[in-house]
Amino acid sequence: MPFANFKVPAGSLDERQKQLIVTRATELYVEIYGERARANTMVLVEEVTDGGWGIGGTVLTLAMLQTPGAD
């Protein structure tokens, strides 16, 4: 069974964006494995608690990501 797991900051995606991730990931697996993969593809969009992840040794928050010019 094809499986994709996306971890995103909590509150950063709306329902439409989550659906888009599920649809596009499924279509990618279908493109690779053929139509038989569609019914068995599982896509999980997990929301990580704000401040529960980081990059380069720095804990990041949703507010930091939404600040214009923040790197």
Protein Blocks (a to p, Z undefined) as FASTA:
>chain_A
ZZddddddehiacfklmmmmmmmmmmmmmmmnojklmmmpccddddddehiaceehiacd
fklmmpghiZZ
